[in-house]
Amino acid sequence: IYFNGVEMLSATLSAPIDWAGAETLYIGAGGPTFDYWDHKSDYSAIDELRIFDKALTATDIQIMINAINPYIPTFPGE
């Protein structure tokens, strides 16, 4: 898991995620898994979420970030 291009969490899956039979993926909303808590939505600022079918390296992530929205340094030496 990366936040702003920085790896925050890494783990090895014991097996691939099995999406067979999956019809709905709830992200940032209550959905059926939170109904019992009365959570109907998430008001956080999720501005970009990407799901890939392979593991990406930190370099892969930086290439994507820089290609779409290149960072322009603001301060000397940055």
C-alpha positions as CSV (number, residue, x, y, z in Angstrom):
1,I,0.0,0.0,0.0
2,Y,1.4,3.3,-1.1
3,F,0.4,6.8,0.1
4,N,1.6,9.7,-2.0
5,G,4.1,7.4,-3.6
6,V,5.6,6.2,-0.4
7,E,5.2,2.5,0.6
8,M,3.4,2.3,3.9
9,L,2.6,-1.5,4.1
10,S,3.8,-4.6,2.4
11,A,2.8,-8.2,2.8
12,T,3.0,-11.5,1.0
13,L,-0.4,-13.1,0.2
14,S,-0.6,-16.8,1.0
15,A,-2.7,-17.2,-2.1
16,P,-4.1,-15.0,-4.9
17,I,-7.2,-13.1,-4.2
18,D,-10.1,-15.0,-5.6
19,W,-12.5,-12.6,-7.4
20,A,-14.7,-15.5,-8.8
21,G,-18.3,-14.7,-8.2
22,A,-17.6,-11.2,-7.0
23,E,-20.2,-8.7,-8.4
24,T,-19.6,-5.6,-6.3
25,L,-16.5,-4.0,-4.7
26,Y,-17.4,-1.4,-2.0
27,I,-14.8,1.3,-1.4
28,G,-15.4,4.4,0.6
29,A,-19.0,3.5,1.3
30,G,-20.9,1.5,3.9
31,G,-22.3,-1.2,1.6
32,P,-23.7,-4.3,3.1
33,T,-20.7,-4.9,5.4
34,F,-21.3,-1.7,7.5
35,D,-25.1,-1.7,7.5
36,Y,-25.2,-2.9,11.0
37,W,-23.1,0.1,12.1
38,D,-25.4,2.5,10.2
39,H,-22.4,3.7,8.1
40,K,-23.9,4.8,4.8
41,S,-20.9,6.6,3.2
42,D,-17.4,7.7,3.8
43,Y,-16.7,11.5,3.6
44,S,-12.9,11.1,3.5
45,A,-10.9,12.6,0.7
46,I,-10.2,9.5,-1.5
47,D,-9.0,11.2,-4.6
48,E,-7.3,8.3,-6.4
49,L,-7.4,4.5,-5.9
50,R,-6.0,2.0,-8.3
51,I,-6.1,-1.8,-8.1
52,F,-3.6,-3.8,-10.1
53,D,-3.4,-7.4,-11.0
54,K,0.3,-7.6,-10.2
55,A,2.8,-6.3,-7.5
56,L,4.3,-3.0,-8.4
57,T,7.7,-1.7,-7.3
58,A,8.3,1.7,-5.7
59,T,9.9,2.7,-9.1
60,D,6.7,1.7,-10.9
61,I,4.7,3.9,-8.6
62,Q,7.0,6.9,-9.1
63,I,6.9,6.5,-12.8
64,M,3.1,6.6,-12.7
65,I,3.0,9.6,-10.4
66,N,5.6,11.6,-12.4
67,A,4.0,10.8,-15.8
68,I,0.5,12.0,-14.9
69,N,1.3,14.8,-12.4
70,P,5.0,15.6,-12.4
71,Y,6.1,17.3,-9.2
72,I,7.8,20.7,-9.6
73,P,10.1,21.5,-6.7
74,T,9.1,24.5,-4.7
75,F,12.1,24.9,-2.3
76,P,15.9,25.0,-3.0
77,G,17.5,21.5,-2.8
78,E,14.1,19.8,-3.0
